[in-house]
Amino acid sequence: MVNVFYSFPQVLWLTLGVVFLVTFLVLLEKNLAPRIRKWGDVHPALLNFLVILSKTVIPLVLLWRISGLSPSSLNWIKGGFFPSVWKGVVLASFMMAFIFIYQKYSHLLFGEPYTSTGGRFLNREISGAAIGISISAALLNAFGEEIIFRGMLFPSLSFYLGIGIALIIQSLIFTVYHFFPLQNSVLLFIMGILFGLGYLWSGSLLTPILAHLIENGVSSVFLLIRLPREKERRHKEEEWCGK
């Protein structure tokens, strides 16, 4: 997994700089989103999309313009396209099975049912445009986060600290920068480990990208399936309260 590209000190510093920058953007979004929601639900969704687009574009631009290193130096595909793809599908299948079990039984550890981060769409009225933008952002997010955490941070840390320690640190940083509640963060940490193991398994960044894309895509489909049911439930509750 580790090649000479990651031995350059500027790559590690550039990677840490990108992590701090995207963390700042995430914090900025979390603070601005409640304020601009009064203008309509599309505005927070657009803000989220722009932040995620930035997370995808910024590391590639910085690699090219500042360090003079080509983004193609990242291990996009190693060992063949199809092996990278089927390993990504297998990884996604395993992860979704684990996520299902965790979400169903994590209440035994935390004392309360698991609430997904996408659950905010189920708790209030939201326009189709906002839903579409948010789902597009979730799919794009698979590319941005894998480029930063598995494509840049994990190999760079591995070069200096060894694979085992790097695997844990990259997942810990991946977890913390989301600023999720503890119950969600534990699942996110395990997912970060699994994405890293998928990268080690195939040697290709395509594998965790595809697994991340499938996981986000399937979650989005289930969300779309639940939305009409939750909307109908809310309307019935409103009718009942109005009686």
N, C-alpha and C positions, 0 to 999 in steps of 0.2 A: 504494500500500500504506500509506504513512504518512499518518495523518490527525491532526487537531488533538488528539485524545485523547492521543497520545503526546508532545505538546509540553509537557504538565504535568510539572514536575520530580519530583513525588511518584510518578509512574508509573515512572520509571527507578529511583528509590531503592527503591520497593516491589518492583519486579522483581528487583533485585539482592538484596534481602532474602529474597525467596522462593527464589532460586537457592541462597543460602547455607544457608537452612533445610532445603531438600530434600537438599542435599549432606550436611548433618549427619545427617539421617534415614537416608540411604543408608549412611553410615559406621557409624552405630549399628546398623543391620541387619546389616552385614557382621561386626561384632564380636559381636553377640548370637546370630546364627544358629548358629554352631558349638557354643555353650554350651547352647542349648535343644534341640539335635538329639537329645540323650540322652533327652529326654522323649517322643520320637517324631517321625517326619518331617512330621506335620501342623503342628506348632508353628512350624518355620521357614517353611513355606508360608504360614501365617496371618500371621506377622510381615511377610513380603514383601507380602502382599495389603494389610495395613493401611498400610504405608509408601506403597505406590502409590496407595491410596485417598486418603491424606493429600496426596500430590503433586497430586491432581486437585482436591480440595476447598479446600485452603488458599489457593491464589492467587485463586480466585473469591470466597471469603469475605473475604479481605483487601481485594480491590478494592472490595467492597461496603461493608464495615463501617469500614475505616480511612480509605481515601482518598475515600470518598463517590462513587466512580465506578462506574457500572453495568458488570457483566460483559458486557452486551450491546454495549458500546462496542468490544469485540474484533471484528475483521472475520470473523465466523463464515461468512457467505455474501455474496459480492459478485459481481455479474454473472450471478446465477441459480443455482438449485439444481443443475440437471442438468449445466450446464457444469462446475461445481465437482466433481461426482461423476465424470464421465467423465475429467476431467483427473487426478483422484485414482487412478482405475483405470489409466490410462496410466502415471502416475508409478510406481505400485506394480509394474507389469509390467516397466518398465525397470529398477527397482531390484532386483527379484528376479533378473533376468537377470544384472545386474552382480554381485550377491552370489554367485550360482552360479559365475561365472567367477573371482571373487576367491578364494573358498574352495577352488576346485580348483587354482589355480595360484599362490597366495600362498606356497606352500612354496619356490618358486624364489627368493623374496626373503628369506624368514626361515629357511630351512633345516629346517623341520619342518611336518608337516601341520596344517591349520587345525582347531582344536577350537572348536565353538560353545559359547556360554555355557550353552546348554540341555543340553550333553553330560553334566552331572552326573547327570541322570536315567538316563543309559544305563550309568553306571558302578557303580550300586548298586541294591539292591532298594528300591522306593518304593511306597507305597500309592496306590490309585486316588484317594482323597480328596485326598492331597497333590498329585497330578498335576492334578486338577480345579481346585484352588485356585490352583495356579501358573499354569495356562493362563488362568484368569479374570483373574488379576493382569496377565498379559502383554497381554491385550486391553485392559484398563482403562488400562494404562500408555500406550497410544497417545494417549489423551485428555489425561492429565496432562502428559506431556512436551511435546506440541504446544502446549498452552495456555501453558506456561511459556516454552519456547524460541522457538517460531515466533509465538505469539500475543502475547507480552509482550516478551521480550528482544530479538528481532530487530527489530521495528518501533521500539522505544525507542532502540536503538543506532543504527538507520538515521537517525533524526531528528537525532542529534548527530554521527555519524561518517561518514555516507554508506552506501549500500547495500553496496558491495563489501567494505569493512572490516567492517561489521556482519555480513555473511554468514559471513566467516571466524571472527570472534570468537564468534558464537553457536554455531557448530559446534564450535569448540575447547572452549568451556565445556561444551557438551553431551557431548563426548567425555570430558573429564577427570572430570566428576562421576560417571561410571559406574565408574571405577577398574578398567578391564579391562586384560588384558595387551596389550602393544604390537601384536601381530598383529591382535587384535580391535579395538583402538582405531583403527588406521588405517582399517579398514572403517567403523567407527562415525563417524569424522570425515567420510568421503566421504558417508555416509548423511545426516549433518546438513546438509551442503552441498546435497544433492539435495532434502531436505525444504524447505530454505529457498528453493531455486529453484522448487519446486512452488508455494510460497506466493506468490512473485513472479509466477509464470506466471498463476495464477488470481485472485490478490488475496483469496482466501477461505481461512480457516483450515480449513475443511472438507476441502480438497484434501490437505494433508499429514496431517491426522488420518485420513482414509480410507486413504491410502497406507500409513501406519504401521500401521493396524488390519489391513489385508490382509496386509502383510508378516509381522506377528506371528502372524496367524491361520494363514497357510500354513506358517510355521515350526513352529507347534504341531501341525498336522496331520501333517507329516513326522515329527515327534518321536513322535507316537502310533503311526505306522506302524512306526517302527524299534524301539520298546520291546519288542514280543513277540519279535522276532528277537534282540535283544541279551539278553533274559532266557533264551531257549533256548540261546544261545551260552554264557552263563555257567554254566548248568546242565550242559552238555556238558563244559565245562572242569573243573567240580567233580567230575563223574563220572570223568573221565580221571585227575585228580589223586588220586582216592580209590582207584584200582586199584593 
